[in-house]
Amino acid sequence: MIAAGCDIGSLTAKAVIIRDGSIVSKKIIRVKETALKSAETVMSMVTSEAGLKMEDIDSCCTTGYGRYDIPFSDMNKSQISCHGLGAFWLDRSIRTIIDIGGQDCKAVAVGENGMVKDFIMNEKCAAGTGRSLEILAKTIGIELEELGPVSLKSKKEVELANKCSIFMELDVIQHLYNKTKIRDIANAINTAVARRVVQLSKAVRLENDICITGGVSKNIGVVNKLEEMLKIKFKQLPEDPQLMGAMGAAVFAAKIN
């Protein structure tokens, strides 16, 4: 059986193809103008990489913000369910998933079957999200991918407001005006985002093993701060953690036949 999962987020689109229980292709791209265009593009790329055509897919599950707008989808599931099942499918010891995406962050608890037991989600404020990090990185004149490595060079703690992304940006501008070193501002940005995620995650009982998913999982500065604040060590997943939504969707798709 060939199953596909397609995750259309606010910043990136992801797709995974599973054939007979093994991953055969995966892809992450920047979103296009519409959810449909994003889905068509990423699915075209992932099927081509696997040497397949769309008609070869037996079942496709979509997730993410654009999941209802994809006509070739056979089913759709929430990001919460997909991130939970995707991480669990790769590592059966996983019981808690902290997912930090482009527009929201979530803490998800799963049971022994990978299904969601409890979760908390923040989607009303961008302060603890990838979009916030993207804006703040641009404000200090570095690429988003540099934010983590640059912050590790910091030698001085500086403070930022962590309740609102607008106030965070104003604080960053003030630090720039005061000629605070970029590395220290980068560290302050990652610390503020991590604090926001920690506050959210307190609403869910964090059970071992714990992993982090979503695009922000690639920011070593935020990851290190979260481990320090939560007094934990994240379990490393064997696949790109940004793919977990699409991974879980593909597993759901594989289960319907």
MARBA-3410 file (N, C-alpha, C, O; in Angstrom, 1 decimal):
257
0.8,-1.2,0.0,0.0,0.0,0.0,0.9,1.3,0.0,1.9,1.3,0.7 ~ 0.4,2.3,-0.8,1.1,3.5,-0.8,0.2,4.6,-0.2,-0.8,4.9,-0.7 ~ 0.7,5.2,0.9,-0.1,6.2,1.6,0.7,7.5,1.6,2.0,7.5,1.7 ~ 0.0,8.7,1.6,0.7,10.0,1.6,0.1,10.8,2.7,-1.1,10.8,3.0 ~ 0.9,11.7,3.3,0.5,12.7,4.2,0.9,14.0,3.8,2.1,14.2,3.4
0.1,15.0,3.8,0.4,16.4,3.3,0.0,17.4,4.4,-1.2,17.4,4.8 ~ 0.9,18.2,4.8,0.7,19.1,5.9,0.9,20.5,5.4,2.1,20.9,5.1 ~ -0.1,21.3,5.3,0.0,22.7,4.8,-0.1,23.6,6.0,-1.1,23.9,6.6 ~ 1.1,24.1,6.4,1.2,25.1,7.5,1.2,26.5,7.1,0.9,26.8,5.9 ~ 1.4,27.4,8.0,1.4,28.8,7.7,2.6,29.3,6.9,2.6,30.3,6.2
3.8,28.6,7.2,5.0,29.0,6.5,5.6,28.0,5.6,6.2,28.3,4.6 ~ 5.3,26.7,5.9,5.9,25.6,5.0,4.8,24.6,4.7,3.9,24.4,5.5 ~ 5.0,23.9,3.6,4.2,22.7,3.3,5.1,21.5,3.3,6.2,21.5,2.8 ~ 4.6,20.4,3.8,5.4,19.2,4.0,4.6,18.0,3.4,3.3,18.0,3.5 ~ 5.3,17.0,2.9,4.6,15.8,2.4,5.5,14.6,2.7,6.8,14.7,2.6
4.9,13.5,3.0,5.6,12.2,3.2,4.8,11.1,2.5,3.6,11.1,2.5 ~ 5.6,10.2,1.9,5.0,9.0,1.3,5.5,7.8,2.0,6.7,7.6,2.2 ~ 4.6,6.9,2.4,4.9,5.6,3.0,4.4,4.5,2.1,3.3,4.5,1.6 ~ 5.3,3.6,1.8,5.0,2.4,1.1,5.2,1.1,1.9,6.3,0.9,2.3 ~ 4.1,0.4,2.2,4.2,-0.8,3.0,4.9,-0.6,4.3,5.7,-1.4,4.7
4.6,0.5,5.0,5.2,0.8,6.3,6.5,1.4,6.3,7.1,1.6,7.4 ~ 7.1,1.8,5.2,8.4,2.4,5.1,8.4,3.7,4.4,7.6,3.9,3.4 ~ 9.1,4.7,4.9,9.2,6.0,4.3,10.0,5.9,3.0,11.1,5.5,3.0 ~ 9.4,6.4,1.9,10.1,6.3,0.6,10.4,7.7,0.0,11.2,7.8,-0.8 ~ 9.7,8.7,0.5,9.9,10.1,0.0,9.4,11.1,1.0,8.4,10.8,1.7
10.0,12.3,1.1,9.6,13.3,2.0,10.1,14.7,1.4,11.1,14.7,0.8 ~ 9.4,15.7,1.7,9.7,17.0,1.2,9.2,18.2,2.0,8.1,18.1,2.6 ~ 9.9,19.3,2.1,9.5,20.5,2.8,9.7,21.6,1.9,10.8,21.8,1.4 ~ 8.7,22.5,1.7,8.9,23.7,0.8,8.2,24.9,1.5,7.4,24.7,2.4 ~ 8.6,26.0,1.1,7.9,27.3,1.5,6.5,27.3,0.9,6.3,26.9,-0.3
5.5,27.8,1.6,4.2,27.8,1.1,4.0,28.7,-0.1,4.8,29.7,-0.2 ~ 3.1,28.3,-0.9,2.8,29.1,-2.1,1.6,30.1,-1.8,1.3,30.3,-0.7 ~ 1.0,30.6,-2.9,0.0,31.7,-2.7,-1.3,31.1,-2.1,-1.9,31.9,-1.3 ~ -1.6,29.9,-2.3,-2.8,29.3,-1.7,-2.4,27.9,-1.2,-1.4,27.3,-1.5 ~ -3.3,27.4,-0.3,-3.1,26.1,0.3,-3.1,25.0,-0.8,-2.3,24.1,-0.8
-4.0,25.2,-1.8,-4.1,24.2,-2.9,-2.8,24.2,-3.7,-2.3,23.1,-4.1 ~ -2.3,25.4,-4.0,-1.0,25.4,-4.8,0.1,24.8,-4.0,1.0,24.1,-4.6 ~ 0.2,25.1,-2.7,1.2,24.5,-1.9,1.1,23.0,-1.9,2.1,22.3,-2.0 ~ -0.1,22.5,-1.7,-0.3,21.0,-1.7,0.1,20.4,-3.0,0.7,19.3,-3.0 ~ -0.4,21.0,-4.1,-0.1,20.4,-5.4,1.4,20.4,-5.7,2.0,19.4,-6.2
2.1,21.5,-5.3,3.5,21.6,-5.5,4.3,20.6,-4.7,5.2,19.8,-5.3 ~ 4.1,20.5,-3.4,4.8,19.6,-2.6,4.5,18.1,-2.9,5.4,17.3,-2.8 ~ 3.3,17.8,-3.2,2.9,16.5,-3.6,3.5,16.1,-4.9,4.0,14.9,-5.1 ~ 3.6,17.0,-5.8,4.2,16.7,-7.1,5.7,16.4,-6.9,6.3,15.5,-7.6 ~ 6.4,17.1,-6.0,7.8,16.9,-5.8,8.0,15.6,-5.0,9.0,14.9,-5.4
7.2,15.3,-4.1,7.4,14.1,-3.3,7.1,12.8,-4.1,7.8,11.8,-3.9 ~ 6.1,12.9,-4.9,5.8,11.7,-5.8,6.9,11.5,-6.8,7.3,10.4,-7.1 ~ 7.3,12.6,-7.4,8.4,12.5,-8.4,9.6,11.9,-7.8,10.3,11.0,-8.5 ~ 10.0,12.3,-6.6,11.2,11.8,-5.9,11.0,10.3,-5.7,12.0,9.5,-5.7 ~ 9.8,9.8,-5.5,9.6,8.4,-5.2,9.4,7.6,-6.5,9.2,6.4,-6.4
9.4,8.3,-7.6,9.1,7.6,-8.9,7.7,7.2,-9.1,7.4,6.2,-9.7 ~ 6.8,8.0,-8.5,5.4,7.7,-8.5,4.6,8.8,-9.2,5.1,9.9,-9.5 ~ 3.3,8.6,-9.5,2.3,9.6,-9.9,1.2,9.7,-8.9,1.1,8.8,-8.0 ~ 0.5,10.8,-8.9,-0.6,11.0,-7.9,-1.6,9.8,-7.9,-2.1,9.4,-6.9 ~ -1.8,9.3,-9.1,-2.8,8.2,-9.2,-2.3,6.9,-8.6,-3.1,5.9,-8.4
-1.0,6.8,-8.3,-0.4,5.7,-7.6,-0.7,5.7,-6.1,-0.6,4.6,-5.4 ~ -1.1,6.8,-5.6,-1.3,6.9,-4.1,-2.7,6.3,-3.8,-3.7,6.7,-4.3 ~ -2.6,5.3,-2.9,-3.9,4.6,-2.5,-4.7,5.4,-1.5,-5.9,5.4,-1.6 ~ -4.1,6.2,-0.7,-4.8,7.0,0.3,-4.0,8.2,0.7,-2.7,8.1,0.9 ~ -4.6,9.4,0.8,-3.9,10.6,1.1,-4.6,11.3,2.3,-5.8,11.5,2.2
-3.9,11.7,3.3,-4.5,12.4,4.4,-3.8,13.8,4.5,-2.6,13.9,4.4 ~ -4.7,14.8,4.7,-4.1,16.2,4.8,-4.3,16.7,6.2,-5.2,16.3,6.9 ~ -3.4,17.6,6.6,-3.5,18.3,7.9,-3.0,19.7,7.7,-2.5,20.1,6.7 ~ -3.1,20.5,8.8,-2.7,21.9,8.7,-3.8,22.8,8.4,-5.0,22.4,8.3 ~ -3.4,24.1,8.2,-4.4,25.1,8.0,-5.2,25.0,6.7,-6.4,25.4,6.7
-4.6,24.4,5.7,-5.3,24.3,4.4,-5.8,22.9,4.2,-6.1,22.6,3.0 ~ -6.0,22.1,5.2,-6.4,20.7,5.0,-7.8,20.5,4.3,-8.0,19.5,3.7 ~ -8.7,21.5,4.5,-10.0,21.3,4.0,-10.1,21.8,2.5,-11.1,21.6,1.8 ~ -9.0,22.3,2.0,-9.1,22.9,0.6,-8.4,22.0,-0.4,-8.1,22.5,-1.5 ~ -8.1,20.8,-0.1,-7.3,19.9,-1.0,-8.2,18.9,-1.6,-8.6,17.9,-0.9
-8.6,19.0,-2.8,-9.6,18.1,-3.4,-9.1,16.6,-3.6,-9.9,15.7,-3.6 ~ -7.8,16.4,-3.6,-7.3,15.0,-3.8,-7.1,14.3,-2.5,-6.6,13.2,-2.4 ~ -7.5,14.9,-1.4,-7.4,14.3,0.0,-8.5,13.3,0.2,-9.7,13.6,-0.2 ~ -8.2,12.2,0.7,-9.2,11.2,1.1,-9.7,11.4,2.5,-10.8,10.9,2.8 ~ -8.9,12.0,3.3,-9.3,12.3,4.7,-8.5,13.4,5.3,-7.4,13.8,4.7
-8.9,14.0,6.4,-8.1,15.0,7.0,-8.1,14.9,8.5,-9.1,14.4,9.1 ~ -7.0,15.2,9.1,-6.9,15.1,10.6,-6.2,16.4,11.1,-5.6,17.2,10.4 ~ -6.4,16.7,12.4,-5.9,17.9,13.0,-4.4,17.8,13.1,-3.8,16.7,13.2 ~ -3.7,18.9,13.2,-2.2,18.9,13.4,-1.9,18.3,14.7,-0.8,17.6,14.8 ~ -2.7,18.5,15.7,-2.4,17.9,17.0,-2.3,16.4,16.9,-1.4,15.8,17.4
-3.3,15.8,16.3,-3.4,14.3,16.2,-2.2,13.8,15.3,-1.6,12.8,15.6 ~ -1.9,14.6,14.2,-0.8,14.1,13.3,0.5,14.2,13.9,1.4,13.3,13.7 ~ 0.8,15.3,14.6,2.1,15.4,15.2,2.3,14.4,16.3,3.4,13.8,16.5 ~ 1.2,14.1,17.0,1.3,13.1,18.1,1.6,11.7,17.5,2.5,11.0,17.9 ~ 0.8,11.3,16.5,1.0,10.0,15.9,2.3,9.9,15.1,2.9,8.8,15.1
2.6,11.0,14.4,3.9,10.9,13.6,5.1,10.7,14.5,5.9,9.8,14.2 ~ 5.2,11.4,15.6,6.3,11.2,16.5,6.3,9.8,17.2,7.3,9.2,17.3 ~ 5.1,9.4,17.6,5.0,8.1,18.2,5.3,7.0,17.3,5.9,6.0,17.7 ~ 4.9,7.1,16.0,5.2,6.0,15.0,6.7,5.8,14.8,7.1,4.7,14.6 ~ 7.4,6.9,14.9,8.9,6.8,14.7,9.6,6.3,16.0,10.6,5.7,15.9
9.0,6.6,17.1,9.6,6.2,18.4,8.5,5.9,19.4,7.8,6.9,19.9 ~ 8.2,4.7,19.7,7.1,4.2,20.5,7.2,4.6,22.0,6.3,4.5,22.7 ~ 8.4,5.2,22.4,8.6,5.6,23.7,8.0,7.0,24.0,7.9,7.4,25.1 ~ 7.7,7.8,22.9,7.3,9.1,23.0,5.9,9.2,23.7,5.0,8.5,23.3 ~ 5.8,10.1,24.7,4.6,10.3,25.4,4.1,11.8,25.4,3.0,12.1,25.6
5.1,12.7,25.1,4.8,14.1,25.1,5.4,14.8,23.9,6.6,14.5,23.6 ~ 4.7,15.6,23.2,5.2,16.3,22.0,5.0,17.8,22.2,3.9,18.2,22.5 ~ 6.1,18.6,22.1,6.0,20.0,22.1,6.2,20.5,20.6,7.3,20.3,20.1 ~ 5.2,21.0,20.1,5.2,21.4,18.6,5.2,22.9,18.5,4.3,23.6,19.0 ~ 6.2,23.5,17.9,6.3,24.9,17.7,6.3,25.2,16.2,7.3,25.0,15.6
5.2,25.7,15.7,5.0,25.9,14.3,5.1,27.4,14.0,5.6,28.2,14.7 ~ 4.7,27.7,12.7,4.8,29.1,12.3,3.8,30.1,13.0,4.2,31.2,13.2 ~ 2.6,29.6,13.3,1.6,30.5,13.9,1.1,30.0,15.2,0.3,30.8,15.8 ~ 1.5,28.9,15.7,1.0,28.4,17.0,2.0,27.5,17.6,2.9,27.0,17.0 ~ 1.8,27.2,18.9,2.6,26.2,19.6,1.6,25.3,20.4,0.6,25.8,20.9
2.0,24.1,20.6,1.2,23.1,21.2,2.0,22.2,22.1,3.2,21.9,21.8 ~ 1.4,21.7,23.1,1.9,20.6,24.0,0.9,19.5,23.9,-0.3,19.7,24.3 ~ 1.4,18.3,23.5,0.4,17.2,23.3,0.9,16.0,24.0,2.1,15.6,24.0 ~ 0.0,15.3,24.8,0.3,14.1,25.5,-0.4,13.0,24.7,-1.6,13.1,24.4 ~ 0.3,11.9,24.4,-0.2,10.7,23.7,-0.2,9.5,24.6,0.7,9.4,25.5
-1.0,8.5,24.3,-1.0,7.3,25.1,-0.2,6.2,24.4,0.6,6.5,23.5 ~ -0.4,5.0,24.8,0.4,3.8,24.3,0.1,3.5,22.9,0.8,2.6,22.3 ~ -1.0,4.0,22.3,-1.3,3.8,20.9,-1.0,5.0,20.0,-1.3,5.0,18.8 ~ -0.4,6.0,20.6,-0.1,7.2,19.9,-1.2,8.2,19.7,-1.1,9.3,19.1 ~ -2.4,7.9,20.3,-3.5,8.8,20.2,-3.5,9.9,21.3,-3.0,9.6,22.3
-4.0,11.0,21.0,-4.0,12.2,21.9,-4.8,11.9,23.2,-5.9,11.5,23.1 ~ -4.1,12.1,24.3,-4.8,12.1,25.6,-5.2,13.4,26.1,-6.2,13.6,26.7 ~ -4.3,14.4,25.9,-4.5,15.7,26.4,-3.6,16.7,25.5,-2.6,16.3,24.9 ~ -4.0,18.0,25.4,-3.2,18.9,24.7,-3.6,20.3,25.1,-4.7,20.6,25.7 ~ -2.7,21.2,24.9,-3.0,22.7,25.1,-2.4,23.4,23.8,-1.3,23.0,23.4
-3.1,24.4,23.4,-2.6,25.0,22.1,-2.7,26.5,22.3,-3.7,27.0,22.8 ~ -1.7,27.3,21.8,-1.8,28.7,21.8,-1.8,29.2,20.4,-0.8,29.0,19.6 ~ -2.9,29.8,19.9,-3.0,30.3,18.6,-3.5,31.7,18.5,-3.8,32.3,17.5 ~ -3.6,32.3,19.7,-4.1,33.7,19.8,-3.0,34.8,19.8,-3.2,35.9,19.7 ~ -1.8,34.3,20.1,-0.6,35.2,20.1,0.6,34.6,19.4,0.8,33.4,19.6
1.3,35.4,18.7,2.4,34.9,17.9,3.7,34.9,18.7,4.8,34.5,18.1 ~ 3.7,35.2,20.0,5.0,35.4,20.7,5.8,34.2,20.8,7.0,34.3,21.0 ~ 5.2,33.0,20.8,6.0,31.8,20.9,6.0,31.0,19.7,6.0,29.7,19.8 ~ 6.1,31.6,18.5,6.0,30.9,17.3,7.1,31.2,16.3,7.9,32.1,16.5 ~ 7.1,30.4,15.2,8.2,30.6,14.2,8.0,31.9,13.5,9.0,32.5,13.1
6.8,32.4,13.3,6.6,33.7,12.7,7.2,34.8,13.5,7.8,35.7,12.9 ~ 7.0,34.7,14.8,7.6,35.7,15.7,9.1,35.7,15.5,9.8,36.8,15.5 ~ 9.7,34.5,15.5,11.2,34.4,15.4,11.6,35.0,14.0,12.7,35.6,14.0 ~ 10.9,34.7,13.0,11.2,35.2,11.7,11.2,36.7,11.6,12.2,37.3,11.1 ~ 10.2,37.3,12.2,10.1,38.8,12.3,11.3,39.4,13.1,11.9,40.4,12.6
11.6,38.8,14.2,12.6,39.4,15.1,14.0,39.2,14.5,14.9,40.0,14.7 ~ 14.2,38.0,13.8,15.5,37.8,13.2,15.7,38.9,12.1,16.8,39.4,12.0 ~ 14.7,39.2,11.3,14.8,40.2,10.3,15.1,41.6,10.9,15.8,42.4,10.4 ~ 14.5,41.8,12.1,14.7,43.1,12.8,16.1,43.3,13.1,16.6,44.4,13.1 ~ 16.8,42.2,13.5,18.2,42.4,13.9,19.2,42.1,12.8,20.4,42.1,12.9
18.6,41.9,11.6,19.4,41.8,10.4,20.1,40.5,10.1,21.2,40.5,9.5 ~ 19.5,39.4,10.6,20.1,38.1,10.3,19.1,37.1,9.8,17.9,37.4,9.9 ~ 19.5,36.1,9.1,18.6,35.1,8.6,18.0,34.2,9.8,18.6,34.1,10.8 ~ 16.8,33.7,9.6,16.1,32.9,10.6,17.0,31.8,11.1,17.1,31.4,12.2 ~ 17.6,31.1,10.1,18.5,30.0,10.4,19.7,30.3,11.2,20.3,29.4,11.8
20.1,31.6,11.3,21.2,32.0,12.0,20.9,32.3,13.5,21.8,32.4,14.3 ~ 19.6,32.5,13.8,19.2,32.9,15.1,19.7,32.0,16.2,20.2,32.5,17.3 ~ 19.6,30.7,16.0,20.1,29.8,17.0,21.6,29.8,17.2,22.1,30.0,18.3 ~ 22.4,29.5,16.1,23.8,29.5,16.3,24.4,30.8,16.8,25.3,30.8,17.6 ~ 23.9,32.0,16.3,24.3,33.3,16.8,24.1,33.5,18.3,24.9,34.0,19.0
22.9,33.0,18.8,22.6,33.2,20.2,23.5,32.4,21.1,23.7,32.8,22.3 ~ 24.1,31.3,20.6,25.0,30.5,21.4,26.3,31.2,21.8,27.0,30.8,22.7 ~ 26.6,32.3,21.0,27.8,33.0,21.3,27.6,34.1,22.3,28.5,34.8,22.6 ~ 26.4,34.3,22.8,26.0,35.3,23.8,26.8,35.2,25.1,27.0,34.1,25.6 ~ 27.3,36.3,25.6,28.0,36.3,26.9,27.3,37.2,27.9,27.8,37.4,29.0
26.1,37.8,27.5,25.4,38.7,28.4,23.9,38.5,28.3,23.4,38.4,27.2 ~ 23.3,38.3,29.4,21.8,38.2,29.5,21.1,39.5,29.4,21.4,40.4,30.2 ~ 20.2,39.7,28.4,19.4,40.9,28.3,18.0,40.5,28.3,17.7,39.3,27.9 ~ 17.1,41.3,28.6,15.7,41.0,28.8,14.8,41.5,27.6,15.1,42.5,27.1 ~ 13.8,40.7,27.3,12.8,41.1,26.3,11.4,40.8,27.0,11.3,39.9,27.8
10.4,41.6,26.6,9.0,41.2,27.0,8.7,39.9,26.3,9.0,39.7,25.1 ~ 8.0,39.0,27.0,7.6,37.8,26.3,6.1,37.5,26.3,5.7,36.4,26.1 ~ 5.4,38.6,26.5,3.9,38.5,26.5,3.3,38.8,25.2,2.1,38.4,24.9 ~ 4.0,39.5,24.3,3.4,39.9,23.1,4.5,40.2,22.0,5.5,40.7,22.4 ~ 4.3,39.7,20.8,5.4,39.8,19.8,5.6,41.2,19.4,6.8,41.6,19.1
4.6,42.1,19.5,4.8,43.5,19.2,5.7,44.2,20.3,6.6,44.9,19.9 ~ 5.5,43.9,21.5,6.4,44.4,22.6,7.8,43.9,22.5,8.7,44.5,22.8 ~ 7.9,42.6,22.1,9.2,42.0,21.9,10.0,42.7,20.8,11.1,43.0,21.0 ~ 9.3,43.1,19.7,9.9,43.8,18.6,10.4,45.2,19.1,11.4,45.6,18.7 ~ 9.5,45.8,19.9,9.9,47.1,20.4,11.1,47.1,21.3,12.0,47.9,21.2
11.2,46.0,22.1,12.3,45.8,23.0,13.6,45.6,22.2,14.7,46.1,22.5 ~ 13.4,44.8,21.1,14.6,44.5,20.2,15.1,45.8,19.6,16.3,46.0,19.5 ~ 14.2,46.6,19.1,14.6,47.9,18.5,15.3,48.8,19.5,16.3,49.4,19.1 ~ 14.8,48.8,20.7,15.5,49.6,21.8,16.9,49.1,22.0,17.8,49.8,22.2 ~ 17.0,47.7,22.1,18.4,47.2,22.3,19.3,47.5,21.1,20.5,47.8,21.3
18.8,47.5,19.9,19.6,47.9,18.8,20.0,49.4,18.9,21.2,49.7,18.6 ~ 19.1,50.2,19.3,19.4,51.7,19.6,20.5,51.8,20.6,21.3,52.7,20.6 ~ 20.4,50.9,21.6,21.4,51.0,22.7,22.7,50.3,22.4,23.6,50.2,23.2 ~ 22.8,49.8,21.1,24.0,49.1,20.6,24.3,47.8,21.4,25.5,47.4,21.5 ~ 23.3,47.1,21.8,23.5,45.8,22.4,23.9,44.9,21.3,23.5,45.0,20.2
24.8,44.0,21.7,25.4,43.1,20.7,24.3,42.2,20.1,23.4,41.7,20.8 ~ 24.4,41.9,18.8,23.4,41.1,18.1,23.3,39.7,18.7,22.2,39.2,18.9 ~ 24.4,39.1,19.1,24.4,37.8,19.7,23.6,37.8,21.0,22.9,36.8,21.3 ~ 23.7,38.9,21.8,22.9,38.9,23.0,21.4,39.2,22.8,20.6,38.7,23.5 ~ 21.1,39.9,21.8,19.7,40.1,21.4,19.1,38.8,20.9,18.0,38.4,21.3
19.9,38.1,20.1,19.4,36.8,19.6,19.2,35.8,20.7,18.2,35.1,20.7 ~ 20.0,35.8,21.7,19.8,35.0,22.9,18.6,35.4,23.6,17.8,34.5,24.1 ~ 18.3,36.7,23.8,17.2,37.2,24.5,15.9,36.8,23.7,14.9,36.5,24.4 ~ 15.9,36.9,22.4,14.8,36.5,21.6,14.4,35.0,21.8,13.3,34.7,22.1 ~ 15.4,34.1,21.8,15.2,32.7,22.0,14.7,32.4,23.4,13.9,31.5,23.6
15.3,33.1,24.4,14.9,32.9,25.7,13.4,33.3,25.9,12.6,32.6,26.6 ~ 13.0,34.4,25.4,11.6,34.9,25.5,10.6,33.9,24.9,9.6,33.7,25.4 ~ 11.0,33.4,23.7,10.1,32.4,23.0,10.0,31.2,23.9,8.9,30.6,24.0 ~ 11.1,30.7,24.4,11.2,29.5,25.2,10.3,29.7,26.5,9.6,28.8,26.9 ~ 10.4,30.8,27.1,9.6,31.1,28.3,8.1,31.0,28.0,7.3,30.5,28.7
7.7,31.5,26.8,6.3,31.5,26.4,5.8,30.0,26.2,4.7,29.7,26.6 ~ 6.7,29.2,25.6,6.3,27.8,25.4,6.2,27.1,26.7,5.3,26.2,26.9 ~ 7.2,27.4,27.6,7.1,26.7,29.0,5.9,27.1,29.7,5.3,26.2,30.3 ~ 5.4,28.3,29.7,4.2,28.7,30.3,3.0,27.9,29.8,2.1,27.5,30.5 ~ 3.0,27.8,28.5,1.9,27.0,27.8,1.9,25.5,28.2,0.9,25.0,28.6
3.1,25.0,28.2,3.2,23.5,28.5,2.9,23.1,29.9,2.7,21.9,30.2 ~ 2.8,24.1,30.8,2.5,23.7,32.2,1.1,23.2,32.3,0.7,22.6,33.3 ~ 0.3,23.5,31.3,-1.1,23.1,31.4,-1.3,21.6,31.0,-2.4,21.0,31.2 ~ -0.2,21.0,30.6,-0.2,19.5,30.2,0.8,18.8,31.1,1.9,19.3,31.2 ~ 0.5,17.6,31.6,1.4,16.9,32.3,2.5,16.3,31.4,2.2,15.5,30.5
3.7,16.7,31.6,4.8,16.3,30.7,5.3,15.0,31.1,6.0,14.8,32.2 ~ 5.1,13.9,30.3,5.5,12.6,30.6,6.6,12.2,29.7,6.6,12.5,28.5 ~ 7.7,11.5,30.2,8.8,11.0,29.3,8.3,9.9,28.5,7.4,9.1,28.9 ~ 8.8,9.7,27.3,9.8,10.6,26.7,9.2,11.8,26.0,8.0,11.7,25.5 ~ 10.0,12.9,25.9,9.5,14.1,25.3,10.3,14.5,24.1,11.5,14.3,24.1
9.6,14.9,23.0,10.3,15.3,21.8,9.7,16.7,21.4,8.7,17.1,21.9 ~ 10.5,17.4,20.6,10.1,18.7,20.0,9.9,18.5,18.5,10.8,18.0,17.9 ~ 8.8,19.1,18.0,8.5,19.0,16.6,8.3,20.5,16.0,8.2,21.4,16.8 ~ 8.1,20.6,14.7,7.8,21.9,14.1,9.1,22.5,13.7,10.2,22.1,14.0 ~ 9.0,23.6,12.9,10.1,24.3,12.4,11.1,24.9,13.4,12.3,24.9,13.2
10.5,25.3,14.6,11.3,25.9,15.6,12.2,24.9,16.3,13.2,25.2,17.0 ~ 12.0,23.6,16.1,12.8,22.5,16.6,14.2,22.6,16.0,15.2,22.0,16.6 ~ 14.4,23.3,14.9,15.7,23.5,14.3,16.5,24.7,14.8,17.6,24.9,14.4 ~ 15.9,25.4,15.7,16.6,26.5,16.4,17.2,26.0,17.7,16.6,25.9,18.7 ~ 18.5,25.8,17.6,19.3,25.2,18.7,19.2,26.1,20.0,19.3,25.6,21.1
19.0,27.4,19.8,19.0,28.3,20.9,17.7,28.1,21.7,17.7,28.0,22.9 ~ 16.6,28.0,21.0,15.3,27.8,21.7,15.3,26.4,22.3,14.8,26.3,23.4 ~ 15.7,25.4,21.6,15.8,24.0,22.1,16.6,24.0,23.4,16.1,23.4,24.4 ~ 17.8,24.5,23.4,18.6,24.5,24.6,17.9,25.2,25.8,18.0,24.7,26.9 ~ 17.3,26.4,25.5,16.6,27.1,26.6,15.4,26.3,27.1,15.2,26.3,28.3
14.7,25.6,26.3,13.6,24.8,26.7,14.0,23.7,27.6,13.5,23.4,28.7 ~ 15.1,23.0,27.2,15.7,21.9,28.0,16.1,22.4,29.4,15.9,21.7,30.4 ~ 16.7,23.6,29.4,17.2,24.2,30.6,16.0,24.5,31.5,16.1,24.2,32.7 ~ 15.0,25.2,31.0,13.9,25.6,31.8,13.0,24.5,32.3,12.5,24.5,33.4 ~ 12.8,23.5,31.4,12.0,22.4,31.8,12.7,21.3,32.5,12.1,20.3,33.0
14.0,21.4,32.5,14.9,20.4,33.2,14.7,19.0,32.6,14.5,18.0,33.3 ~ 14.7,19.0,31.3,14.6,17.8,30.5,15.6,17.7,29.4,16.4,18.6,29.2 ~ 15.6,16.5,28.7,16.4,16.3,27.5,15.5,15.8,26.5,14.9,14.7,26.6 ~ 15.3,16.5,25.4,14.4,16.1,24.3,14.9,14.8,23.7,16.1,14.7,23.4 ~ 14.0,13.9,23.4,14.4,12.7,22.7,14.5,13.0,21.2,13.7,13.7,20.6
15.6,12.6,20.6,15.9,12.9,19.2,15.1,11.9,18.3,15.2,10.7,18.5 ~ 14.4,12.5,17.4,13.6,11.7,16.4,14.5,11.2,15.3,15.4,12.0,14.9 ~ 14.2,10.1,14.7,15.1,9.6,13.5,14.8,10.3,12.2,15.5,10.1,11.2 ~ 13.8,11.1,12.2,13.5,11.9,11.0,13.4,13.4,11.3,13.3,13.7,12.5 ~ 13.4,14.2,10.3,13.3,15.7,10.5,12.0,16.0,11.3,10.9,15.7,10.9
12.1,16.6,12.5,11.0,16.9,13.3,10.0,17.9,12.7,8.8,17.9,13.1 ~ 10.4,18.6,11.7,9.5,19.5,11.0,8.5,18.7,10.1,7.5,19.3,9.7 ~ 8.8,17.5,9.9,7.9,16.6,9.0,6.8,15.9,9.8,6.0,15.2,9.2 ~ 6.8,16.0,11.1,5.9,15.2,11.9,4.4,15.3,11.6,3.7,14.3,11.7 ~ 4.0,16.5,11.2,2.5,16.6,10.8,2.2,15.7,9.6,1.3,15.0,9.6
3.1,15.9,8.6,2.9,15.1,7.4,3.1,13.6,7.6,2.5,12.7,7.1 ~ 4.1,13.3,8.5,4.3,11.9,8.9,3.1,11.2,9.5,2.7,10.1,9.1 ~ 2.5,11.9,10.5,1.4,11.4,11.2,0.2,11.3,10.2,-0.6,10.3,10.3 ~ 0.0,12.2,9.3,-1.0,12.2,8.3,-0.9,11.0,7.4,-1.9,10.3,7.1 ~ 0.4,10.7,7.0,0.6,9.5,6.2,0.3,8.2,6.9,-0.2,7.3,6.4
0.6,8.2,8.2,0.3,7.0,9.0,-1.3,6.8,9.1,-1.8,5.7,9.0 ~ -2.0,7.9,9.4,-3.4,7.9,9.4,-4.0,7.3,8.0,-4.9,6.5,8.0 ~ -3.4,7.8,7.0,-3.8,7.4,5.6,-3.6,5.9,5.4,-4.4,5.2,4.8 ~ -2.5,5.4,5.9,-2.2,4.0,5.8,-3.1,3.1,6.6,-3.3,1.9,6.2 ~ -3.7,3.7,7.6,-4.6,2.9,8.5,-6.0,2.7,8.0,-6.8,1.9,8.5
-6.4,3.5,7.0,-7.8,3.5,6.6,-8.1,2.3,5.7,-9.3,2.0,5.4 ~ -7.1,1.6,5.1,-7.4,0.5,4.3,-7.0,-0.8,5.0,-7.1,-1.9,4.4
END
